[in-house]
Amino acid sequence: MDVHKLWDKLNLVDFVSKRKGDKFWLLDGPPYPNAQPHMGHVRGVTVKDMLIKIKAMQGHSVMIQPGFDTHGLPIENKVEREQGIEGKDAIEKMGTKEFMKKCKEFATSNIDVWMEFYKEMGVWFGWKKPYLTLDSQYMDSVWWSVSELHKKGLIKQGKKPFYWCPDCQTVLSGYEVTDEYHELDDPSIFVKFPTKKGFSLLAWTTTPWTLPGNVALIVRGDADYVKVETNGEFIVLAKELLKSLDEFKIKYKIIETFKGETLNGLEYQPVFDSSIQHLLDDSKTARRVYLSKQVIKQKVSGKVAEKKEVKDTTLVSHFTNLEDGTGIVHCAPGHGPEDFELGKEYGLTALSPVDEAGKFTADVEQFAGKSVRASNFAIAEFLKKEGYLLGMKKIKHRYPVCWRCKTPLIFRLTEQWLLEIEPIKEKLLLAAKGVEWLPEFAEERMINWLEGAKDWTLSRQRYWNTPLPVWKCNAGHIKVISGMGELSKLSGNAVKDLHRDTVDDIEFDCSECKSKMHRVPDVLDVWYDSGAASFATLGYPHNTDKFKSMWPINWIDEGQDQIRGWFYTLLVLGVALFDKAPYKRVSMHGWVVDEKGEKMSKSKGNFVTAEDSLEKLGPDILRFYILWESSPWDLVRFNPERAKKEVGRMFHIWKNLHSYLVKFSEGTPEKGVLQVEDQWILSKYHSMVSGFLEELDKYNLHHATRKIFTFIVEDLSRKYMKLAKERVKVGDSTPLWILKEIHSGLVRLVAPVSPFLTEEMHGELVERFGSGEKTVFFEKYPQPEVKLIDSELEQSVDKAFSIVESILAYRDEKGIGLRYPIRSISIDGLDLKSLGDMIQSLTNVKKIGSCKGEVIEVDKVKITIDSTQGKEEIQEGLMREVSRRVRSLRRKKGLNPHDKIPVHVWGDSEILDAVKSLESVFLERVGASKLTYGEGGSLTNSWKVKDKEFSAGL
């Protein structure tokens, strides 16, 4: 069956989107289409598509819309590499318009690959037009939102030290560097700052490049400090940290001990004679000692505070600690947020002699034009030469790097546009608590993140992003534009695109002073683009009807790193604009790693693309496996061999059951009197459906799919079908009716997980039995029939199967083949009721009653087994051996189960005697119209059983 062709013919995806019903919207968190999809994307899109399909089968009107992030540094970096250029200077030389044209081409070049990937996976996203963050209508919504936030007084300009990438030459927000740290080697240096008092203050730093921006030294007022003599000079440091001198094997003598507060206000001399330092010469506050204050390190939720055994949810520590270094900290307000905040309290000037490329400006003559971080060791050598360096050692520490280019970041003083978080923080916390988070600990993580959230740095100094819609005149007046309509009116020309290559050239008269207004050169943080998705995808504010009917989003699902990313930005914009969380339910999944638990990468040779995995496993096994292998929020150790062996085996078993039903059913099977095993398997099925839906609702997708796996492999195939097949052989159609009922339910239940196989099975069932919808996705999703669930029966039959397993294990241990009947058994400790026949059939026992023999025990049930093998038992076993071989010939000849044909058997007399003694049973078992003892038949074969040879022919 060509499933794609069927869905196209039925216009399936449009149908389930446009029909009447309760709305359901799972918003797709837009991935970057700048590379081929990988296993992480397979996992994410499988979860989303499964949820969408289930809701569609439950009768909802589902909104299906994929999306792609098409702006930002990832695109710019790729284009720079493709064009063989690097850095802003090269981009400007190439021409920003040409560069942005290339960015747009690249941003959309892989979208067809992704849409084809969706189709190959059976993901309905592949049949719908995606939203792109570069589309004019989408950007128009983004501009509207910025304008609204400005009207609300939430957007401001701020000048302070921000994370800065010297390579990308742009600011970054704190959340962008939360997880991006590398182990780096840096110098740890001890610097002597001379005073007019005849001694030097010994300060410690691991960022020598910030020393040209030094403005103050900070000490702990309550700590003991000492003045020591060493090599004819006097040095002051914290008493607790004299070990620093010991590490350098410096001999010293303590001259004086005093409290740090006595150093407060003491002036010292700079260690750099540079223009930037000369700016402080007339300052009354600079180059002095100040007392340390407590600074906020982290704000945490109440639950986290409880785990950390702290009373307050705000964790603070001193600016100057007494654990490392010297107890005297060099303070550069232009190069660190804590330094900056302390500087504001003490009225200190913030110096930042570093340009966009992360190089020293001409104000630091000694290192002008050199990369600041690359100058770390050179600065140490310079200080040593000048006599200011007491000692240096290398340290390895975790250091933040750029999330795209992995360049070590710096703090640089710049002016940026900010979205204030503090005024809406309480609303954010309240809104977050009203969302259903799956798993539950996701809520704690979000609350913890919100507690410590800072102002959101919106501006970026790049090209291929949504431009900041702010115009400014020379007098400093500001105009924030709400979209294309307003800009067209102000400029006098129709504006149809909002990218920099269009809007940067637009100017208009300032309404206050009549001078020309020009757009500020910044663009928006690319995370703002995706954060606007809850309303921009709906065309708000222009399409208010769609917004009212669909907003807020019913469900979003992305990787767990999105707590600080997309989940957060969606929430901030939803609350800031509409005073409400933009989503009702949030679930998160973990990453996919290799089978050893290592991150996949091309350099390691363990990287697996979505195309590779599809080729190895096919979409049905791949989709089921990715849900079944582990809990959604944990790592998936991708192991294609395990997927083939385990999930592939389940599908093989299920296909065989499907084929058996189609092959053995004459017309539509009719329901007869239900045996205990029939009642049991029906109860098991509906219990499984109930459990599946419960686990699904809890986002325990692994538990849900494992219930299906266990039911098919264990309950239905290994247990029930052994009994069912024997009954079908003697003309009982009830097991086929049971199988049809359960199998058709399973097809519908599994369809959202594995759509291709189930669609094919559904089509064959409809063709075979003459009823059903044109596609499995027009069928209703299964619901458990509570009246058919009998927990006590399930427990009793499950216990009976445990007894069966024990008897079979006994047979195996004693070498008694299952075809050879055991004479009798007795069972003490179990109310057999109607279970005896089932146990007899599955274990091939002739009688259950009082007997003598060996005793085994299982679940407090004592089983006595008389395994004596007399002539009668041996003959029945031999007859069964022959019948099995004859049935294999029937299959080889391609006969239908109900075809009656002549059978010939010949060979060892003992085997022939066994067949003769049970001839009527044999005829029934092999479907023979006539039995001849002698050679014959057009299809023959020979076998050996217990060293006795025989042959058969059809």
N, C-alpha and C positions, 0 to 999 in steps of 0.2 A: 504493500500500500504506500502510495506517495502522500504522506501526511501533510506536507507543505501544500500540495495541490488541493487536497481536501479542504484545508483551512482557507485557502484563497477562494475556492469555489463557494464556500459557505459564507465568506466575508466574516469569519468567526470573531476576529478581534474587534472589529467595529461593532458587531452585533452586541457583544457582552458589554461594550462601552456605552452604547446608546439606548439599551433597553430600559424600561422602567424598573425601579427597585431601589432599595436603600443604597445610597452611594457609598463607595469604598475607594479611598485614594491612598495608595502607597507611593510616596514620592521617591523617585530615584535620585540618590545622591550622585551628582554628576562626576564621573571619572574623567581623567585626562585621556583623550584619544591620541596621545603623542607617541604611543607605542602599541604593540600588539597586546591583546588581553592575556593575562597570565592566570595561574591557579587561584590567586586571591580573588580575581574577578569572577572566576567560575563559582567559587563558594558564595560570594555575595549575591550574584544574579540568580543563582539557583534558589536561594532562600526567598528572594523577592518574588520570583516568578511562581514558586509554589504557593505562596500566600495569596497572590493575585488570582491564581487559577481556582484555589479552594473557594475564595469569596465569590468568584463568578459562578461556580457550580452550586453555591448556596443561594443563588438568585440575586446577588447584588449587582448594581450597575457600577462597574469598576472603571476607574480612570487609569488608562495605561499610557504612560509617556516616559520614554527614556530621556536622558539628558547628558550633556557633555560640558565639562569645564574647558573653555577654549581661549582663556586669557592667561596672562601671568608669566612668571619667570621660567617655568618648565618649557613653555613654547619658545620664549626668547632664547633660552640657552641652546635648544635644539637648532634653531635657525642660525645662531652664531656659529655653531660647529659646522653646519651644512655650508655656510658661506665662507668659512675659513677666516672669521674675524673674531675679535675678542675685546670686550670692554666698550664703554660708552663712546670713547673717542672714535673707535672704528665704526660704530653704528652711525654717529653723526657724519662721518666722512662718507659712508655709504649713502646716507640720506635717510632721514627717519620715515619718510613716506614709502620709500622702496622697502625699507626694513619691515615696516608694518604690513605692507602688501605680502611679503614673504611669510610673515607670521600668520596672516589669515589663511594663506594657501596651505601652510603646514598644519595649522590647527584643524582644518577640515579634511586633510588628505587621508586620514585613517578611519574616518567615520564609516565609510562603506565596509571596511574590514570588520569593524565592531558590529555593524548591523547584520552582516553575514554570520558572524560568530553567534549573535543572539538567535538567528534562525536555525543554525546548525544545532544549537543547544535546545531548540524547541521553546525558546523564551519569547513571549508575546511582544516584548519590546521591539523585536525585529520587524514587526508589521506596522509600527506607528512612527510618525515623524518625531524626531527628538527635539527637545528644546536645547538651544545653544546659547551660552552666555554672551556670545558676540552679536546675536541678533539685535536689530535696532529696537524692536518692541520690548525685548527683555531689558536692554540697557535703559530704555525710556522709563521703565518701572524702577530701576535702580536709582536713576537721577531723581525721580519723584520722591523716593524714600529719603534720600540725603536732604532734599529740600524740606521735607516734613520734620526730620530730626533737627534741622537747623532752626526751624520755626519753634520747636519745643525747647530750644535753648540747650540741647544736648551736645551740639558740635562746637568745638572751640579750637583755637590754636594754642599750642603749648611748646615752650622751649626748655628742653632738658636732655640729659644723655639718654639716647636710645640705642638698642642693639643695631649695629650697622655692619653690612657685608661689604668689605672693600672690593671684592671682585664684582659683585652685582651692582655695587655703588647705590645701595638703597637702604632705607630703614627697614627693620623687621619688628613684628610684635612679639611680646614675651611668649605667647602660646606657640609661636612658630619655632621656638628653639627649645621647647620643654623636653623633647625626647632626642634632640640631635646633639649628642656629645661625643667627642673622640678623646682618646688618651693621647695627650701631647707632652712633649718635654719642654720645660721652661726653666729659666734661671730663678733661683730663690736667692735674693740678695739682701745684705745687711748694710744700710747706708748711714753714714755719719753726717748729721746736720749740725754744723758749728753754731755756737751761741757766743755772745759777748761775755758770758759768765766764766769762760775758760774751760768749758766742757762741751762735748757733742752729744746730741740726742740720737740714739741708735734706733733707726726705724727699719722695718722689714717689709718687703713687697715681692710678689711674684709677677708683677707687671711693670718692669723697669721703664717701658715705653711711656707710662703715664707720669713719670717723674718731672718732665718739663712742664706739666700742668699742675704741679704741686702747689697748694695754697695754704695748707695747715698740717699740723701733726696732732694726733688725738691720743690721749692717755686715759687710764682708768683712775678717777679721783680717789677711790676707796682702796686701791691696791698699794702695796709697798714697792717703792723704786729704790735703786741703789746707784751711787756714783762709784765707779771703780777706776783704778789706775792700771793701765796696761801699756807697756812699751813707752812710758813717758807721757802718755796722754790720758785725759779723763773722759769717760763715757758713761752715759746714763741709760738704764734700761730697767725693766721690771725684775724684781728680785726672784720671782718664781721662774723666770726664763733665763737665768744665768747659764742654764744648760746649753743655750745657743753658743755661748763662748766656749764651753767645754767641747762642743762638737768640732769646733775649729782648732781645738788644742791651744787656745789662747790663755796664757797665764794672767791672772788679775788679782788685785787686792781691793777689797771693799773699803771705801773711804767713808761713806756716809749712807744712811738709810733714812727714807722720808716717804710720806704719802704723795701719791700722784697729784693731788689737788694743789700741792705747793708749786707745781710746774705751770699751773693755769695762767695763760696770758704771756708766758715767756716768749720773747722774740728769738728767731734763729735766722741763719743766713741760707740763701738758696745754694743748691749744688750745681745749678746750671746758670752760667752767665749768658743769657739769651734775651732776645727782644721780648719774647712772651713773658718772661719773668720780670723784666723791667716795667711792664704794665702795672705791677703790684708795688712798685717802689714807694708810691705816695699813699698807699692804702693803710688805713689804721687798723684793719682787721686781718690782713693777710700775713702769712709767714709767722704765725703765732701758735702756741700750744693751746688746745682746747680739751675740755673734759668729754669723755665718751658718754653717749646716751643710748638708751635702748632703742632698737629699731625693730619694726615688724618683719619677721622672717617668713611667716606663713599664717594664713587664716584657715582653720580647719572646721569641719562639721563636728557636731557634738559627739557623734559615734566615733569618729577618728580620734578626737581628744580623749575620749574614754579609753580607747585602745592604747593610746600613748601615755595614759595615766597622768594627764594634766588636767587641771581644773578649768582653765580658761581655753576658749576656742581660738584665741589669738596667741600664737607662739612668737615670743620676742627674745632677742639676745642683744648683748652689748656690741656696739660698733667695733670696739677694741676688746678682743678676747685675751685670755691669759693662758691659752693652751699651746699656741704656736708663736714663733717669731720672737719679738722683744717686748711686747706690751706697749709699743709706740707705733701707731699706724699712720702711714702717709695718706693724706686726704686730697683727692683731686676731684672737686665737684663737677668738672666737665667730663669725667670719664667713669661715672658709676652712679646708679640711682640712689644708693644709700649715702654716698658722699654728697650727692646733690641735695638730698633732703636735710642732711646735717648742715651743709653749707647755708641753706636757706635760714635755718634757725640761728646761725651765728653771723649772718650777713656777709658771707664770703663770696668773692668773685668766682665765676665758673670759667676756667680756661680750657680750650679744646683746640690746640694748634695742629689739627689733623684734617686733611682734605677728603673729598669724596672717595678717592682711590685708596684711602687708608695710609697716606703718606704724610710725613711731617711737612708743615708749611714753612715758608721762609722765616717765620718768627722763631724757629728753632734752628739757628744757624749751623750748629754742629752736625745736624742730621737732616737738613732740608732736602725734600724730594725723595727720601728713603722710606720704605715700608716700615710702619711703626713696629709691627710684631717681628719682622725680620731684623730689626735693630736691637732687639732685647739684649743679646749677648754683647753687641758692640757698645751699647750704653753701659753695661757692666764694666767693660774694659776701659771705657772713657772715665768712669768714676774712679776706677782703680788708679789710673794714671794721674787723675787730679787729686788723689789722696782721700777720697770720700768713701771708698769701699772697704769695709772691714772684712767681708768674706762673701763667698758665693758658692752655691751648690746647685746641681740640677735636680728638678723634681718632675715626676710624672703625675699628671692630674687630669681629671675630666674637665674638658673645656668645650664651651658651646661652639658649634659650627653652623654654617648656613644649611638650611634644610634642602636646598637645591644643588648648590655647587660644592658644598662641604668645606668651604673656606672658613678658617677660624674667624670668629666675629670680634668686634671691638665695641666699646661704648663710645659714642661720639655725640657731642652737643649739637643738636639741630632743632629747627622749628618745624613742627608737624601738626597735622589736623587730627584731632582726637574726638572719639565718641565717649562722653563721660559715662561711666558705669555706676559710680556711687549713688547718683540721684535715683536710679532705677533698681538698685541691688535688692532691696526688700521685695519689690515686685517680681524680680527674677527668681528669687528663692521661693516665693509663694507659688509662682507659676510652675516651677520645676517640681515642687512637691505634689502638684495636682496631676502630673503626668504619670502614666504607668510605665515603669522601667523594667526591662527584661534583659538579663536577670536582675533581681532586686538590688544587688550591690552596685549596679550602675547608678542608681539614684544617689547613693552615698558619695560616689566619685564626682557626680555632677555638682552636688551641694558643696562638697569640699572645694571644687574648682571655683564655684561662684563666690564662696566666702572670701577667697583671696584674689578675685578678679580685679585687675587694674583697668584704667582707661584704655580703650581700644584705639591703637594707632591706625588710622584709616588711610593715611597718605603713603604713597610710594614714589620713588624717584625713578620711574621707568617709562616704558613706552606702550607695550601691548597689554594694557588693562583698560577698564572703564575709566575714562578721565574724571577727575574730581570736578563736579559741576559748579566751580566757584570762579567768579570773575572779580577782578580787583582793579581799582583805578589808582593813579599816583598818589591821591590823597588818602588812600587806605580804606576807602569805602568798599563794602563787600556785597556781592549779589550772588545768591545761590539759585541756580536755574532748575526748574522742576521737570524739564523734559524738552522734547523736540518742538512741541507746540510753542512754548514760551520762547525758546531760542530763535525759532523762525520769526516770531513776531518782533523780537528785539533787533534781529539782524536785518530784517526786511527781505530775507530769502528763505525758501523752503529748505529746511534741514532734514535730511533723510538718513543720516548716519552720525553717530556720536563719538566715533573714534578720534584720536588726537590729530590724525592727518586731515580731518575735516574741521573740527571745532577750534583747534589752536589758532587758526587764521581769522576767526570770527571776533569782531570787536563791536562795541556799541557805546552810546553815551551814558555816562553815569547819571542817574536820576537826581543825585544830590548836588554834584558840582559840575556836571556837564562835560567833564573830561572823559577821555576814552577809557573803557574798561577792557582788560585783557584777561584771558583765563590763566589762572595759576598753573604752573607746569606739571604739578603732581597728578598721579593717577590713584585710583582706589586700590586698597588691598584686595587681592584676587579672592580672598575668603569672603569678602563682602558680596561679591557676585553670587557665590553659591549660597550664602546666608540669606539672600533675597529670594531664593527659589520658591518659598512657600506662597508668595504673592506674585512674583514676576512671571512664573510659569502660567499663571491664570490671567495674565494681561491686566492686572490691577495697576492703577485705579480706573482704567478705561472700561474694563469689563467687570462691572460690579456685580452683575447677576451671577456669573460663574463663580466669583469669589464668595458670594453669600451662600451658594449651594454647596461648595466644596470645602471651604476653609473652616476650621483647621484640618490639617492632614490627619487621617486615621492612624497611619502607621509609617514609621521610617525604620530602616535597618541598614546599618553600615558597620565598619570595623570599629573596635573598641577605642582606637586612638581618636575617634571623632568626638569623644566627650569634650575635649579641649579644642576641637575643630568645628566640624559642620553642625553637630548637635548644639554647640554653644552659640555659634553665629546665627543659626536659625532662631534660637531662643531669644537672643539679645534683640534682634530686629523685630521679632514677633511682639515681644513685650514693649519695646520702645515705641513701636508704631501703633499697635492695636491693644495694648494692655492685656495681652493674653498669650499663653504658650501657643505656638503655631502647629503643635502636634499633640495627639492624645496618647499615643503609645510609641515607645522607642525600644528597639532591640538592637543588640550589638553582637558581632561575631569576631572571632579571632583570626589569626593569619594561617596561611598554609606554608608548611616547611617540608623539608625532605624527610625521608623515613628515619633518619638519624636525629631529627629534631633541629637541624641546622637551617639557617636562612638560605633560601634559594638565590643563587647569583650565577651569572654567566661565567664569571672568573673561576668559580669553584667547579663548574661543569655539572651542577645539579639543578640548573634552571629548567623548569618545565612550562612551556607555553600552553595556552588553552587548546591550540590546534594539536599539539603533541598528545595531550591527554584524551582529546576527542578521538584521535586516530587509534589510540591504544585500547580504549575502553568503550567508545560509543557513548552517546549522550545519556541513555537510560541508566546504564550501570554507573557512569560518572556522577550523575545527579544524585542517585540514591546513595552512593558511597560517600559523597562529600557531606551528606546530612547524617549518615549512619555512623561514621567513623568516630566522632567525638562530640562532646557538648559544643553548642554553637560558639560559646565564648572562649573555648580553649583552642590551642593549636591543633591543626590537622597535620599529622605526619603522613604526607601523601605517599602511599605505597600501591602502585598500580597492580603489582602481583597479588597483593592481599585483596584488592578490589575485585580482580578477576576470580580469585579462588573462592572468596566468601560471597560477595554480592552476585558475582557471575553464576555461582552454583545455585543461589536462590532463584535467579531468573530462569536458569535451566530447568530446575524442578517445577517452577510455576508454568513454564511453557509446556512441559510434559503433561501436567495436570490439564491444561487447556486442551491439548491435543487429544487426551484421553476422553474428555467430556464430549468434544465434537465428534470423535470417532465412534464412541460406543452408544451415543444417544440415538434411538430410533424415534424420530419426531421430537416433540417436546416431552421430556421426562415427566412422569406423573408422581405426585406425592402419595405414598402409601402410609402404612403404619410405621411410626417412628420408633426405632430401636433406641436403646440407651446411648449408644455411640452417636446416633443422629442428634439426639437432644443435647448431648455433651458438646459436639462440634458447633452446633448452632449457638449454644450458650457461649462457648469460647470465642466464636467470631464476633458476636455482639459485645462481649466484654472487651475484646481487642479494639473494636471500633470506638467504644466509650473511652477506653484508656488512651487511644491514639488522639482523640479530640481533646481530652483533658491535658495531655502532655503538650500538644500543639499550642493550646491556649497559654500554657506556662512557658512557652518557647523552649521546651525540652525536646528539640527536634530529633536528637539522637535516641532518646527513649521512645519517641513516637515511631520512628522508622524501625527500630529494633523490635517493637511489638509486631509489626507487619512481618519482619524477617522471621521471627520465632514462630509465628502462627503458620506461615506457609511451609517452612522447612520442617518444623517439629510436629505441631498439632495436626495440620491438614495432611501433609504428605506422609510423614514417617509413622504417624499413629492412625489417623482415621482411614486413610486410603487403603491400608493393609486389610482392614475389615471390609471396607466398601467394595473393593475389587472382587473379593470372594463372593459377596452377595450378588454383585452384578453378573457374575458368571452363571449363577443359577436363576437369572431372570428377574431379580428384584431391581426395579427402576428407582426406588426411593433414594438410594445413595447418589444416583445421577441427578435427581432433583435437588438434593442437598448441595451437591457440588456446583450445580448451575446457580443456585441462589447465592452461595458464598462466593463463587468465582466472579460472578457479575458484580457483586458488591466490592470485591477486592480490586477489580479493574477500575471502578469508579474512585475508590479510595486512593489508589496509587497513581492515578492519572496525573494529578498536579506535580507529582515527583518525577515520574518517568513517562512522559507523554507519548512517545512514539510506539513503544511496545503495547501500551494499554489501548491506544487508538486502533492499532491493528487487531488486537484481541477483541475489542468491542465490535469492530466491523465484522469479524468472523462470527461472533455470537449472534449479531443481528441477522446476518445472512443465513446462519444455520437454524435459528429458532424463529425467525420471522417477526421479531418485535424489537423496538428500541429506536433511539434517536439517531440522526445522521452522523453525529459525532459524540464521543463520550462526554465532551464538555457541555453538551446540551442536557445531559442527564443530571439528576439531582444528586448532590453529594450525600454519601451514606450517613445515616443517623442510627444509633443503637436502638433496637427494640427491647425495651427494658423487660417486657413480659417474658421474653425468651431467655433471659439471663437467670441461671440457677447456680448460685455460688456453691451451695452444698453439693450439688451434683458434680460440678467441676472438681471440687476437692476429692470427692469419692473416686471419680474416674481417674483423676491424676494419680491418686494413690494406687489404683489398680494398675496403671501403666508403670509405676515404680516397681510393683511386684512382677510385672511382665519383664521389665528390664533385668531384674535379678534372676529370674528363671532363665532368660536367654543367656545371661552371663554364665550361669551354671552349666547350661548346654555347651557353651563355647569351651569352658574349662574342662569338661568331660569328653569333649570331642563328639558330641551327639548332634548331628546335623538337624537343622530345623525341619526338614522333610520327613524325618523319622519320628513318629509320635512317641511321647512319653506316656507310659501306661496310666499313671494316676498321680494326683497331688492332693494334699489337704491344706487348707488355709485357716489358721486360727488367729483371731484378732481383727477381722474385717467382716462387716456385714455385707455379704456378697450381693444380696437382692438379685438384681438383673445383671450383675457384673461378671458372673461366672462364665457365661457363654463367651463374652468378649475375651476374658483371660484364656479360656480354652482355645479359642480360634487363633489368637496371636502367638500362643506358646506351643501350639499343636499338642495339646494334652487330651487324652481320650476320656478321662473321667476326673471330676473333682469330688472328693469325698474322703472318707476315712481310709488311711493307708499307712504303710510303714516304709521307711527309707531314710535318706539323708535329710537333715534339717538345715535350712538357711533362715535368716531373719532380716527383715527390712522394715523400717519405720514402725517398730514394735509389733510387727506382724510375723508370726512363725509359719514357715512354709515347709511341709514335708513332701519329699519327692521320691516316688518309686520309678526309677529310671531303667528298670529291667527291660532288656530288648529281646522279646520273644519273636517267634516266626511271624506272627500277625503284624507286629510293629515294623519288622524289617521289610516285609512284603509291601506294606503301605508306603514306606519310605522309598523303596525301589520304584514303585509305580509313580510316585510324585517326581522322581528323578527323570523318568522316561517322559512324562507329560510335559515337564519344563522344556526338554529338548525338542519335542514335537512342536510346541508353541513357538519356539525360536524359528523352526522351519516355516511355520505359517507366516510369521512376520517377514521372513526372507522372500517368501512367495508373493507378498503384498496382499494377503487376504484380509477382508474385513472381519471384524469380530463375529459377525452373525453368519458368515459363510460356512456351510457344512460340506465337508469333502471326505472321500475315502482315505484311510490311513493304513500304511503297512508297517509292521515291526518284525524284526527277526534278530537272532543272535543267541546269547547265553540263555540256557533253559531256565535258570533260576529267576532271571529278569522277566522272561516271558510268562513264567508261572505267576509272578507277582502281578503282572498286568491282567492275566486271566482271572485271578482271584478277585480283582476289583474292577472288572471290565466296564460295568455301567458307570462307575465314578470316572474312570479314565475317559470314556467316550464323551462325557459331559465336560470334563476339564479341557480336552483338546478340540472340541467342536467337530467330532467325526460323525459322518453319516454311516460309515461302515468301517469295521476293523478287520484286517486280514493279517494272519500270522505267517509271514513269508515275504520274500523280496518283491518289490514293486514300487511304482511311483516315478514321476519324471524328475522330482527333486529329492535327493537322498543325502544322508550324512551318517557318519558312524561316531560312536563315543565309547568311553570306558568309565564305568562306575564301580568303585570298590574292586578294581582289577577284573571286572567282568565286562566283556564287549557286547555291544548291541548296535543295531542300525534301525533307521526309520525312513520312510519315504512317503511323499504326498503325490 
